[in-house]
Amino acid sequence: MAGSERTWRIALRAVFAVAVLLTVLCVALLLAAIRNDRAISANMGTAYATVEQVSFDRAIIRYETPDGIAHSPANGVLYPEGLAAGDLVWIEYDTTDPDLARVAGRDASLTLLPLGTMLLFTWLVAGPLIWWIRRNVSAAAAPAPEGAKTEATHPA
């Protein structure tokens, strides 16, 4: 039984560690979005940008700052939902780091729904799974009832 109990304990720790890791990543992503928004708001510049390419994870834009330099942030624009290639959009960018840009009027609050959903489903899966594993750990750790026959003590 000790091997079985050990296996269940390892599984319990693994499930809990994955759920906590996903939670920490979601919180870090939210804090990063808030930090980026604060940086843009502290040194805000605005411009019209052309959406050049849209993929599942980002939208590449190109815009010019007042000094005439064209910028195309390598990581794309923040909060790109609903953009299509060829669109002309109003953006806000950090004048000290022009590669940090967001679509005007959008902010970190847009990350709350996807991150909250991710956390909800993570714990909806991990919670019952942890409960089930803990139940099996308890069952594996419980001694066999007295008088129970086992093959080791009563060979066939």
Secondary structure as GFF3:
##gff-version 3
##sequence-region A 1 156
A	DSSP	alpha_helix	2	42	.	.	.	ID=ss1
A	DSSP	beta_strand	44	54	.	.	.	ID=ss2
A	DSSP	beta_strand	59	64	.	.	.	ID=ss3
A	DSSP	beta_strand	70	71	.	.	.	ID=ss4
A	DSSP	beta_strand	88	94	.	.	.	ID=ss5
A	DSSP	beta_strand	97	103	.	.	.	ID=ss6
A	DSSP	three_ten_helix	108	111	.	.	.	ID=ss7
A	DSSP	alpha_helix	112	141	.	.	.	ID=ss8
###
